[in-house]
Amino acid sequence: MAYLYVLLSLFGVLWIALALRPHDRTVWLAENSLTVLTVATLLATYQRWPLESLSYSLTVVFLVLHTIGGHFTYVRVPYDRTAFQLFGREINKTFGWVRNHYDRLVHFCYGLLMAYPFFDMLQRYATPAEGWSYFLSPALIVATSMIFEVLEWWAAALLSKDQDAAYLAAQGDDWDAQKDMGMAALGSIFAMFATWLMF
């Protein structure tokens, strides 16, 4: 339990710092509702259904990425400015991108980082037949991604016109939800391949 407490305490410091002056408080509240729910779930299930330390670490790394998106709003995360300050080159200019791709990165990282915690949970508590966790974990990533996209659509319907654009981060892409789910699926496939190589 000590490890989880330390991990969540460190995350809590970052979360509070990014909660102080977000770009849009309403969007921040919408984005962070799932963060708070996730942290509460980790704490509530630890005693009865603990996971590996690696699973908790990967989950918190994902929450850090999501919290950064909530602070700036996903469409305004200044990764180009940060890359230029660190490396003297902008990412969008390097790859010829027009839109802000931070949301795509986080959806990919959802699959990449959260597939193993799902795998860990399945192996410990569902014990599927040999090898099935490698397929069920990506299936859970795709299913939860779809649920998130539906919840995101409902939440956006309750926000003002400017806020829903900031919250959805679609940036004019009609296929944004499908691409986000595809990125999560791709990340989960990479994660399961890496898991298979390690185990």
N, C-alpha and C positions, 0 to 999 in steps of 0.2 A: 504493500500500500504506500510505503514511503516514496517509491519511485513515481507513482502516479501523482501523489500530492506535490512533489517537487516539480514535475512536468507541468501540471496544471497551474501551479503558483507562478512559474516563469511565464507561461502563456497568459495568465491573468494580468501580469504587469504590462505586457504588450497590449492586451485587450483594453485595459483601462486607459493607457496612453493614446491609443487610436480612437477611443470613445470620446475623448475630451472635445475635440473640434472636428467632427466629420464634415465632409463637403455638404451632405444633405442628411439632416437628422432623421427624417421619415424613411428615406431609403436605408439608412444605417440600421434603423429598428427592424425593418423588413428583412434585411440581410442577416442580422444577428439573432433573429428568433431561432433559427435552426442551430446556430452555434451554441446558444444557451441550452437548448434541448439536448444537443450532443454531449456537452459537458455534464449535464445533469444525469444523462443516461449512463455515461462512463462511471460516475460516482455511485449511482444507485445499483449498478450491476456488478461492481468489482468484487464484493464479498462472495456473492453466490456464483457468479459466472465470470471469473477472471480470465484475462487473455495474456498473451506474452507481452513482455516489455516492448518488444519491437512493434507490436500492433498498436500499443498506446503511443509510441513515438511517432509512427507514421500518421496516425490520426491527428495528433497535435500539429505536425508539420502542415497537414492539409488545412487545419483550422487557422493557422497563421496566414496562409495564402488567401483564404476566404476572408479573414478579418481585414487584411490590407485592401482587398476589393471593396469591402463594405465601407471602409474609411473614406476612400477617394471616390467611390462608385466605380464599378468595373470599367466604364468607358473612359475614365480619367486617370487611371493608375499611370503614374509617370515613368514607366519603364524605359522609354526612349531617353528621357532626360538623365535618368540614373545611369543607363548604359554609356551615355556620352561622357558623363562625369568620371566614370570608372575606366572606360576603355577608349574614349575619344571618338566613338562611332555610335550612330543611332541604329537600333535594331530594324525599325521599319524601313529606313533608307537602304540598309544592307540587303534586305530581302525583297524590297519593292512593294511592301505592304502599304495600304492606305488606312485601314481601320486599326483600332486598338485591339490587339489580340490577347490581352491579359485574361479575358474570360475563357478563351479557348485553352489557354495554358492551364487554368484552374480546373476546367472540366477534364482535360487530359490527366492532370495530377490527381483528380478524384479517383479515376480508374487506377492509375499507377500506384497511388499511396493507400487507397482503401481496399483494394482487392485482397491484399494479404490479411488484413484484419478480418475480412469476411471468410477467407480461407481458414484462418486460425479458429474462428468461431465454429465453422462447419466441422473441422477436424476434431475439435474438443467436445462439441455438444450434439452434433447431428450424426457424426461418424458415418458418412455415406460410403458406399462400396468403393473399393480401390480406384483411385484416380478421379472420381466424380467431383471432388472439391475443386479440381482445376477447371472444370466446366461450369459448375454451379456458382462459383465466385464471380466470374465475369457476367453470368446471367443476373446475379443480384445487383451488380453495378449498373447494368443496363436498365433493370426494373426500377431501381431507386432513382436513376437519372430521369427516367420517364415521369415518375411521381414528382420529382423536383420541378421538372418543366411544367407540369400541370399546375402545381402550387404556385409557381412563378407567374404563370398566366393569370391565375385567380387574383394573386396579390397585385399584379400590375393593373388589373381592372378596377381596383379600389383606389389606386393612386391617381394623382393629377397627370395631365398629358406629359409635362416635362419630367416628372418623377418616374412615370412608367417607362419612359425611354432610358433613363439612367439605371433603373432597376433591371430591366430586361437585357440591356446591353446588346440588343440585336443589331444596332447600327445600320438599319435599313436592309438587313439580310433576311429575306423571307424564309430561308432554310436554316436559320440560326439554331432553332431547337434541335433539329435533326443532326446538324453538324456537331453541336455540343454533346449529344448522346453518342455520336460516332467517336468523338475524341475520348470520351470516358471509356467506351468499349475498347478502343485501341490501347489506352493506358493500361487497362486491366489485362489485356492479352500479353503485353510486355511484362507486367508484374508476375503473371502466372508462369510465363516462360522462365523468368529469373528464379522464381520459387522452385520450379521443376529442376533447374540446373543445380540449385543449392541443396535440394533434398533428394 
